């Protein structure tokens, strides 16, 4: 796997004690200084490369000082039921679910310690399509395919409204999905999966509101590790994405 190769190249081991972050699309902003992000379990993350993301979004640093912000309290909304988006109104362009979405690859990836009994995977975007503006915020689709056997916890974060469509294959079990964002979110997850919604417009409270760089995800990771017992395993993020595979 590319992520494992990165660990071997930069860390000299299979990510036993550190997380390697790769910027696959550094943009025009030049290189960021090397820095660290520390998760609640003490994993230190080395960040390399950088610059502003493409797509017109602001460049966010991938470093943070002093460790993550203390995690928030209990989730404002929790359910084991799907939450489908409202029916499309063909006469209202703000209601239409566009497809297939951005289709861009992750701009930033990170891999944590491997082999955990319960794995934590984080996906962060600003939006899943580029048709926002002028007061319109249509819901964009985003597919997440988990194809690694074992028990998983997902953190899915977006600023704009997203319809998260999650599938599990090859013996994967998704125990919990933590959805974070500013705008209201919608989801379709495997049966039996518990979903927490942390969105300002959906449940009244959010954790980050769109962690589309790894540096923005430290509080989300700390919250998920503390409250689920999962170990941070991977992060994928970018300004505009519409799918992610965990394999």
N, C-alpha and C positions, 0 to 999 in steps of 0.2 A: 504494500500500500504506500501511496505517496507520503501520507502523514508519518508512518513508521520510518520511512527513509529519512524524513526531515529530523526525526528524533535522533536517529543514529548519526546523522551528519553533524548536527549542532550540539547534541548533548552527550554523545559518546555512549549512550545506553538506550534501552527501549523505553524511554520516558519514565523511569522509575521515580524520579523526584522532581521533574520539571515538565513544563508545557512549552512546546515550540509553536510560535505563531508565524504563519507565512502570509504575506500580502501577494496575492496572485495578480492583482491589477493595481499597481501603486499610483497611477494617475500622474498628474503633472506637478505635484507639490514637492517633489524631492523626497529625501529620506528623513524619517523621524529618528531621534536618538534611541538607542537601545534602552529599554526600561523594564519594569517588573509590575506584575499584578499578582497579589496573593489571595488565594481562596481561603474559605473558612477552615479548611483542613491543613493549611500551611503550604499548599503547593505554590511554588513560585513560577511565574510565567515570564519567559524572555520574549520581548517583542523586537522584531527587526524589520527594516525596510519602511516604506510608508509613503506619505503624501496624501493629498485630498482624494476622496473617491470620485469616480466619474459620475456623470448623471446630474450634475448641478448641486449636489448636496454639500453641506459644510464638512470640512475635514475635522475629525475628532481625534484627539490624542489617544494612543493605545497604552498609556501609562497612567498609573494612579498611585498616590502616595499614602502610606499609613494603613494599607489594607482596605478591605471592603467596608462600606457603610453597614452598620448593624441591620440585620434583616427586619422587615416589618412584622406586624402581628398576624393573627389568624386571617385566612382568606376571606374577602368580603362576599364571595359567592363560590359555592362548590356543588357539583352535581355529577351524576353518572349517566346523564342523558345528553344526546346531541342537541345542538342549537343551530338549526338551519337558518340561512339568511332569508329575509323576506322575499316573496315572489317578485320577479323582475316586472317593472312597468315599462313597456316599450315606448311609451310616450314621455318618459322621464329619463333623460340621459344620465342623470345622477344615480339612478337605481340599477342600471344595467351592469351585470357582472361581465367584464371583458375577459377575453381569453385569446391566446393562452397565457397572457401576462408578460412579464419582463423577459423571461428566458435567459437572463444573465447568470453566469456562474458566480460562485461565492468569491468575493474580493478578499476575504480574510478567513483563514482556517486555523484551528488550534487543536492539538491532541494532548490529552492528559494521560495519567497513569492507566495502563490497560489491565484487563483481567479482573476488574471489580465484580463482586457478586451482583451489585445493582448499579447500572451505569446511568450517568446523567449526560444528556446531550442537549445543547443549546443551539437554537436557530434564531438569528436576529436580522431584521430588515427594517428599512424605513417604509417601503411600500412594495406591493407585489405587482403593480403595473404603474404606468406613468401618466394616467389620464386624470390626475387630480388638478384642481385649480378653478378659479372663478366661482368659488362657493360650492363646487361639486366634489364629493368624496365618495365615489362608487366603491362598492365592496370588490376587492380583488381576490382571486383564488390562489391558494398556495398548497402544493402537495408535499407531504413528508412521508417518505417510504423508509421504514425501519426493517432492515434485512439481516441483522445480526442476532443469532440465538441468544437467549437470556432475558433478564428482567431489566426494563428501561424506564427512566423518568425523562420526560421531555419538557424543556422550557422553550416556548415559542413567543417571540417578541416582535411587535411591529407598531409603528406610529399610526399609519393609515389603517382604515378598516380592512380586515382580511378574513376570508373564509378558509380556515385551516382544515385540510383534508388529510387525515393520518391513516396509514395502513401499516400492518405488521405482517411479516413474512418469514419463512425459514425458521420457525420456532421462536420468534421474538414475542415477548409479552410486554405490553406497555401498561405499567401500573398506574401512572399518573401523568397528566399533562397540565403544566402551569402556563397559562396564557397571559401575557403582559402587553399593555399598549395604552395609548391615549384614547384612540377611537374604539368604539364597540367592536368586539370580535364575535365570530361565528365558527362552528366547528362540527366535524364529523369524525368520530374516533371509533376504534374497535370496541365492541361490547364489553362492559365491565370496567372500562377505564374511567378513573375519577378525573374530573376536570376542575381546575381552579381558574376563575376569571378575575384578573387584576387589570381592569381597564377603567379609565376615568369616566368615559361616556357610557360604559356598560354596567359597571358595578360600583362606581364612585371612588375607586382608589386604584392607583397603579404603582408598580415598583420602579420601573425605569421609563417605560413609554416608547421604546423603540431602540433596542440595543444592537445597532447595525455595525458596530465595531466591537472587538473583544474587550477593549478597555471599558466600555460602557456596561459590560455584563457582570462585573464583579459582585454587585449586590444581588442580582438574580441568582448567581451561582451559590453565593453564601446562603441565601434563603432556602434554595432547593436542597443543598447538602444538609443543612441544619434540620429541616423539617421532613425530609424523606429518607435520610440515611443513604442516599445515593452518592457515588463518587464522580466528580467531574471527569468526563471522558473525551468530549469533543465539542467544538464550537464551529459553526459555519455562519457567515454573515456578509451582508453587502447592502448597498443603498437600495437597489431594485432587483429582487429575485422572486421567482414564482415556484421553485421546487428545490428540494434537498433530499439526498439519499444518505442514509446512515448504514454503512456496510463495512 
